[in-house]
Amino acid sequence: MEEEIEFGNFEYFPGGVPTGEYFAQKLWILKAIIRRNEKELDFQDLCYMGAMSYFEAFFKDLFAASLNISPSLSKNISDKDNNKNARRNHSPDIDRDIDIMPGFLLSDKKDFGTADKVNKIYSDTLGITPFGPQEKEYFDRAKSIRNLIVHHGGIYNTKYRPERFTKEINEKYKLFYRSVSISHKDNYILIDNMASLARRTVVDVKNVIEKHAEENGIHLDKDRRDVLDLLAICSTEEEFYKINEPPED
């Protein structure tokens, strides 16, 4: 008979690790790889793709954790994606009670692949929009670069930017011939922008949960208050970069 593992407060988080801390750890690893391979462009491409993947996962995991901590927030989700429908569409053998921990299954039904999609999901359910106009513009371009590398080997084509296929665009990017070039500086900028947005978002989500509880007379027991503190790990620049600083060689 297998020994049952007790996760305690960490069971609210995907992977059993506080979302902000997990994301910081992944960026820490990427920055270490970038730093040690600054001249290797192939490594930079891989790190860029990795960072974008972890960034998308961060928003999915944070959304899941927020609904696990405060299940009543799921009432804002449309009927087609609600708890009842999620239970119907998943195996009854799943080891989580969706009424107690709805975030895991409900987040699986969402697409967090673009800034617009993240903003809509978070706005509809939590009343916040993580991406401001400038952040959206930056990360939309980052997503285009990521897709270019993943789906087209990095070679510029008509799908890279939303502009029409014109002579000027062709001359600028040399479509179908030139490849995107990611430098270590590009990756450092990308990671810094991700870290800044992630730190702010975990604080916003924590505030939403606390405000929702107060306005609706919901008692947050000690466990959930402790979980909220875990949720906000790495919510300040000092905390984030303490865990996210690459080690010396």
N, C-alpha and C positions, 0 to 999 in steps of 0.2 A: 504494500500500500504506500503510495507516494505521500510524502509529507506536504501538507498544505502550507503555502507561502503566504505570509501576512504582509501586505504592503502598507497598511495603515493609511495615513493621509495621502500617500503618493498614488493610491489607486484612482484618484480623480483625474490623473494625467495620462495621456497616451504614452505608452512605454514605461510608465511608472516613474517618470522624471519630470520635475517642474518645467513647463514649456519654455520659459525664458532662459533657464539654465541650460537646457538641452540645446537650444539654438545657439547660445553663446559658446558652448563646447564645440559645436560643429564649425562655427566660424573661427574659433581658436585653432582647430586642426587645419583648416584651409589656409589661414594666414601663415602658419608654420610651413606648410608645403610651398606656398607662394614665395615666401622669404628665402627658402633654401633652393628655389629653382627659378630665380628671377629672369634668367637669360633663356630659359626653355619655354618657347611660345606654346608648344603642345601642352605642357603642364598648365599654362595659364588658361587655355581653352577649357581644359577639364575642370579647373577650379571655378571658372565662371559658371559652367553648367551646374556644378555641384552646389554653388552658392544659391543659384536661382531655384534649384530643386528644394533645398532646405528652407528657403524663404517661403515658398508656396506651402510646404508642410507646416511651417510655423503658424500660419494663419488658420490652417485646418485644425491643428492641435490646440491652439488657443481657444478657438470656437468650441471645440469639444469639451475642453476643461471648463469653460464658462458655463455651459449647460449642465455639466455634471455637478458643479458646485451649486448652481441655482437652477434646478430643473424647471421651475415655473416660467423662466424666460422662454422656454420652448413654445409657450402658448402663442407667441408672435409669429411662429412658423406657419406657412400656409397648410391647409388641410391635407394636400397631397403628400406633404413631407412630415406630417406630424407623428407623434409617438405611436398611435394606433396603426398607422400605415407602415411605419418602420418595423413594428413587431410582426405584422402580417407577412412582410417580405423577407424576413430572416428566419433562420433555423430556430426552433424552440429550444434547442440544446445550447444556445449561446449562454455563456456563463455570466452575463451581466443582466440585471433587471433594468429594462429600458425606462421604467418609470422612476427609478432611483438614479440611474446613470444614463440619461438619454443622449448625452453628447457624442458618445462613440458611434452609434448607429446613424444619428441624424447628420453628423459631419460627413459620413461616407456618402450621403446623398447629394452633397453639394460640390460644385466646381469652384475651386479657389485659384484658378489658373491665370487670372488677370486682375489688374488693379480695380477695374470697373466691377468685376464679379465679387471681389472681396468687399468693396465698398457697399454693394447692394446687399450682400448677405449680412454684413455687420450692421448696416443701417436698419434693415427690416427687423432684425432680431434684437440687437443691442442698442440701437439708436446712435451709433457712432460711425464715422467714415475715416478709416485709418489713413487713406491717401489723400493729401491735398492736391491742388492742381499741378504744382511743380513736381511733386513726388510722383504723381500719376504719369506725367510726361516722361520723367526720367526712367521709371520702371517699365513703361510701355516700350520704350526703346530698348531697354535691357532685355525684355522678353523677346523682342524681335531678333536681337542678336543671338540669344539663347536658341531660339527656334531655327535660326539660320545655321548654327553650328550643328544642332541635333539632326535636323531633317535634310539639310543640303550641304553638309560638309563644310560649312562656313563660306561657301561661294555666293556672292551677291546675286540676287535674282529679283524678279518683279514683286515677290511677296515680302521682301525685306522691309520696305517702307510703304506707307499708305498712299504716297504720291502716284500719280499716273505714270505709265511707262512712256517717258518723253526722251528726246535727244539729250536734254540737260541732265536728266537723272542717269541716263546711260553713260554719259561722259564723266559724271562725278564718281560713280561706283564701278564703272567698267563691268556692267552686268554680265554674268555668266563666265567671267574670266578672273576677276580679282576676288580675293578672300578677305574676310574680316580679320583684323589683327588685334588680339587682346594682349595688352602689356600688364606687367605686375602692378603698375600704377593704376590701370583701369580696375583691376581686381581690388586693390586697397580702397579705392573710392567707392566701388560697389558695396563692399562689406561695411564700410563706415556708414553709408547711407542706410543700409539694411539695419545695422545696429541701432542707429538713431530712431528709426521708425518703430522698430521692435520695442525699444525701451519705452517709448511714449505710449504705444498701444497696450502693453500689459498694464500700465497705470490706468489708462482710460477704461479698460475692461474691469479692473478691480473696483474703480469708482462706480461704474454702472451697476455692478452686482450689489455693492453696499447701498447705493441709492434706491435700487429696486426693492431691496429688503426693507429699507426704512419706510418707503412710500406705501408698501403693501402689507405692512405689519408682519413681515416674515422674520422669524427668529433665526439668526445665524448662530448655531451652537459653537462651542470651542473648536471642535474639529474643523468646521468650515472656515472659521476665522483664521485658524492656523494654515489652512490650505490657501486662503487668500494671501497670506503673507508669503507662502511659497510661490504663489503665482507671480508675485511682484519681485522675485529674486532677479537681480540684474536690471532693475528698473531705473537705476541711476547710471550715469556715465562711468563713475568711479567703480561701481560694482561690476559693470559689464566688462570694462577693459581690464579689471583685475583678473578675471577668468579668461579673457580673450587676448591677452598679450602673449605673442609667440615666445617660446623659451630661447635663450641664447644657445648658439651652436656650441 
